[in-house]
Amino acid sequence: LYEMIPRPEGSPKRRQIETGIVDSVAYSNDGVLAAAGFRGESNIRVYRTSDWKRTLLSQKDEGARLSIITKIVFSGDRRLLASVAESQRDQSFRRFVTLRVFEIATGIERVRVPLSQSPLDVRFTTDNQTVQVLGGQPHLEQLNFPLHVEQWIRAGCGRVRDNLTPEQWSVYLPG
């Protein structure tokens, strides 16, 4: 990963920032932040492009022997970052695909969702309240993952005809 520094006398000067094989990269819409997933690492490196100061977001997947970050996307307000990682956990060579959403400032993982297959695209809605995943074989499918508990509760309540029993509350929505 290089920074190209303009020079008045002609061709820009290159300054190496990082070394390694990059599997995925993304810029925020305004170019203030950049992120990269390096092969063989469980972290996403997030950079402030003004000085290339780096922050790490941990994609640690317990038991994973191999993990590749295939997609990275910033929310429009640059507060959140969504990523998709494919990992191998055993000798079966079966790939596990996981969508994660992080708060960039704190590094806190807000959402972790297993996916049945690697998506074609990932994006945040314009209000930054939902992550949308586009994929599907043989039919194209869009999945929406709300980022706030209230949205999940509203969706769940819309599917339940009557109130839950006390036992169901303790099983499905403890706390």
Secondary structure, 3 states (H helix, E strand, C coil): CEEEEEECCEEEEEEECCCCCEEEEEECCCCCEEEEEECCCCEEEEEECCCCEEEEEECCCCCCCEEEEEEEEECCCCCEEEEEEEEECCCCCCEEEEEEEEECCCCCEEEEEEECCCCCEEEECCCCCEEEEEECCCCCEEEEEECCHHHHHHHHHHHCCCCCCHHHHHHHCCC
